[in-house]
Amino acid sequence: METVKAKKYLGQHFLKDEHIAERIALSLSGSQRHLLEIGPGMGVLTKYLVTQPDLDFRCVEIDSESVAFLHERYPMLQVIEGDFLKMDLTTLFHDTFALIGNFPYNISSQILFRVFDHRNLIPEVVGMFQKEVAERIAAHPGSKTYGILSVLLSAFYNIEYLFTVDEHVFNPPPKVKSAVIRLTRNDVKRLECDEQLFVQTVKTGFNQRRKTLRNALKPMGRDLSSIPAELLAKRAEQLSVADFILITNQLKET
C-alpha cells in the first residue's frame, strides 16, 4: 500500500488508506463525463479516477511539489497548478462537471460556497470533509447542526451522508473524524423568489441563530409585518427551504 509522506498544507491531511480511496471514487454516480479533483496531493485517490474509461478527468493542485509528482506519475493527466477558490470555473471544461476530493478542512466550506455559486455548472460533488462539517451540510431543519450551507445547498442539491472515516487512515492523523458526502443536483432551476435576497435572509437569520427570526432579521432593515407570526417566532434552525422562500417573498423595503 502506498503511503504518502507526512506533509500538511492548507490544513490538509493526506489519505493513505487505499480501500477508503477506492470507496470514495466508487461513490461517483458516473453520470458526468467531466470530472475535477481538488487537492489530489500525492494521488492516492487520483489513481482510481485516472484509469476510468471515457472520463475527461483533470485535477487542480496548489502545491508545486505535489504537481511535479503527479506530472511524473501520471504524464497523461492534466494537472492544473492553482487555487480552486480563485479559478474561473467556466474555463475548465466545455460542459458541466462533477467535483471530487479529500477537501482541506480549513477551506471546505469555501469550496461548497463556490459550488453553490456554480450550481448549474457542477451537478455532482463527492467529497470528504471533517465529520462535523459533513453532518452540518446534511442536516435537516430542527437539528442543532443545521445552518447556512444546509439551507443553501439543499435548495439545489440532494445531499447524502455516505460514510464516516476514522482518523488513523490519514497521514498525519487529524484530531477529528471525517466523513464522505455526495451532493446531486435536483430539478430546481431557480427559486421562486429573489435569490440574492434569499441568500441574504438565510445568512442574516443564522448570524444570530439563538434569536427568533423577528429579532434576527432586524439588521436587514426591512418591514417584517407581512411574514406569518408563527415563522417569526421560530429560530433559523427550525425553518425549511420553503419557509425561507416564503419569508424572502414577504420582506418589504422600509
Disulfide bonds with the S-S distance in Angstrom:
none
